């Protein structure tokens, strides 16, 4: 990797510590366009990068030691979202499976190939 590019990336992103990320989250817990502007202005990173760093900080020993309540809240929120996502994906897969079962039951294999049964 090009070392000049690495140093430029480090300058642009800056050195935001786990404690700083969690302190910012504690001060600004609700997602909003205003918070996104503050992330860019105060931390010098994008909101997407902030979300990645926030999850890392909430799971790190340094972050937990610096802001245990905020770290726990971030981890619990991520767990709730993961469970909700799993429930949505599971429900969609079950619906797709049920629909596939109906399609299979509506056809029968004949020497000429699959044939749709008449209703």
Beta strands, then each sheet from edge to edge (+ up, - down):
strand 1: 107-110
strand 2: 113-116
sheet 1: 1+ 2-
end
